[in-house]
Amino acid sequence: MQELTFEIESNEEIWELFDKDLNSIFIHKFVPNEVIEWWKTDIKTQNGTEFKNISVRQMEMDVQTDLSGLKKILELNTRQLRIYQFEKPISDTLEIERLPEKNRNMILKQNGLKHFFFVDFEFITIGSFESEFINGIELNPKFETRIAERKRLIAE
């Protein structure tokens, strides 16, 4: 797996980085509201139980969506995201935090993972099993200078 890390200036730039041919998106431990405060929402459970206008805080969830859903999530300007781009939806039994660290990447690859994007405030780390995907980002005129600068700083 190849990885690169560089500074990102906006969530619009993050959107540009995704492979638009892969429509299965998994966001691990998504937090829809970054501020620790109570907020009102409706929740419907799988068995049909509905909670209307309840107060929640620190809600965290795994999300499976498509590129359209991802675009809406990016518009929230969340500052920390763990986004995985798969070639197919992940199975119900796949839980990333339960995978052994030494085999994690191989297991995720076997389940169809192509790329991951870890957004951490102003930095993004992108990983891919496809070197041509990473090379394409490195050669993109918008990101090329930032990537080179980050590599130079790490090398010093």
C-alpha positions in Angstrom: 0.0 0.0 0.0 1.3 3.4 -0.9 0.5 6.5 1.2 1.0 10.2 1.1 0.2 13.0 3.4 -0.1 16.7 2.6 -2.0 19.9 3.6 -5.5 20.3 2.4 -7.2 23.7 2.1 -10.9 22.9 1.8 -13.3 20.0 1.8 -13.9 20.9 -1.9 -10.3 19.8 -2.5 -10.9 16.6 -0.6 -13.8 15.9 -2.9 -11.6 16.2 -5.9 -9.3 13.4 -4.7 -11.9 10.6 -4.7 -12.1 8.0 -7.4 -15.5 8.8 -9.0 -15.7 5.2 -10.5 -16.0 3.7 -7.0 -19.4 4.3 -5.4 -19.1 2.4 -2.2 -18.0 4.6 0.7 -17.5 3.6 4.3 -16.9 6.2 6.9 -15.5 4.8 10.2 -16.6 6.3 13.5 -18.3 9.3 11.9 -19.3 12.1 14.3 -22.0 14.3 12.7 -21.6 17.1 15.3 -18.1 17.9 16.4 -19.0 20.2 19.2 -19.8 18.4 22.5 -23.2 19.7 23.1 -26.8 18.4 23.1 -28.7 18.6 19.9 -32.2 17.5 18.9 -32.8 14.7 16.4 -35.0 11.8 15.4 -33.7 8.2 15.4 -35.3 5.1 13.9 -33.9 1.7 14.9 -33.6 -1.3 12.6 -36.7 -2.9 14.3 -38.8 0.2 13.6 -38.7 1.9 17.0 -38.7 5.6 16.6 -37.4 8.3 18.9 -38.7 11.7 18.0 -37.1 15.0 19.0 -34.6 13.4 21.5 -31.5 15.1 22.7 -28.2 13.4 21.9 -24.5 14.2 22.1 -21.2 12.6 21.1 -23.1 10.4 18.6 -20.6 8.2 16.7 -21.4 5.8 14.0 -20.1 3.8 11.0 -21.7 5.0 7.8 -22.0 3.2 4.4 -23.0 5.6 1.6 -22.3 6.4 -2.0 -20.5 9.3 -3.6 -23.6 11.5 -3.3 -23.8 10.9 0.4 -20.1 11.5 0.8 -20.4 14.9 -0.9 -23.1 15.9 1.7 -20.9 14.7 4.5 -18.0 16.7 3.2 -20.2 19.8 3.1 -20.6 19.5 6.9 -16.9 20.6 7.1 -16.1 17.9 9.6 -12.4 18.2 10.6 -11.7 14.6 11.2 -12.9 11.8 8.9 -11.8 8.2 8.2 -13.1 7.5 4.8 -12.6 4.2 2.9 -13.5 3.7 -0.7 -14.4 0.2 -1.7 -15.3 -1.5 -4.9 -18.4 -3.0 -3.2 -20.4 -2.4 0.1 -18.7 -4.0 3.1 -20.2 -6.9 4.9 -22.2 -6.6 8.1 -19.5 -8.6 10.0 -16.5 -6.5 9.0 -15.4 -4.3 12.0 -12.2 -2.4 11.4 -11.2 -2.0 15.0 -11.5 -5.8 15.5 -9.1 -6.6 12.7 -5.6 -7.6 13.8 -3.3 -4.7 13.0 -0.7 -6.8 11.2 -3.3 -8.2 8.8 -5.7 -5.2 8.6 -4.7 -3.9 5.2 -4.7 -7.4 3.6 -8.2 -8.2 5.1 -9.5 -4.8 3.9 -8.1 -5.4 0.4 -9.7 -8.8 0.3 -13.0 -7.1 1.1 -12.7 -4.7 -1.8 -10.8 -1.7 -0.3 -9.1 0.4 -3.0 -8.3 3.7 -1.2 -8.6 5.4 2.2 -8.6 9.1 3.1 -7.8 10.2 6.6 -8.7 13.8 7.2 -7.1 15.3 10.3 -7.8 19.0 10.4 -5.6 20.6 7.8 -3.9 17.4 6.7 -5.0 14.5 4.6 -3.4 11.1 4.4 -4.3 9.1 1.3 -3.5 5.4 1.0 -4.1 3.1 -2.0 -3.4 -0.3 -3.2 -3.1 1.2 -6.7 0.2 3.1 -7.3 -1.3 4.8 -10.4 -4.0 6.4 -8.2 -1.3 7.8 -5.8 0.9 8.9 -8.7 -2.1 10.7 -10.3 -2.6 12.8 -7.1 1.2 13.5 -6.8 1.2 14.8 -10.4 -2.0 16.9 -10.0 -0.8 20.6 -10.4 -3.1 21.7 -7.5 -1.4 19.3 -5.0 2.0 18.7 -6.5 3.8 21.5 -4.7 2.2 20.8 -1.3 3.1 17.1 -1.5 6.7 17.9 -2.5 7.0 20.4 0.4 5.7 17.9 2.9 8.1 15.2 1.7 11.0 17.7 1.9 10.0 18.6 5.5 9.8 14.9 6.5 13.2 14.2 4.9 14.9 17.0 6.9 
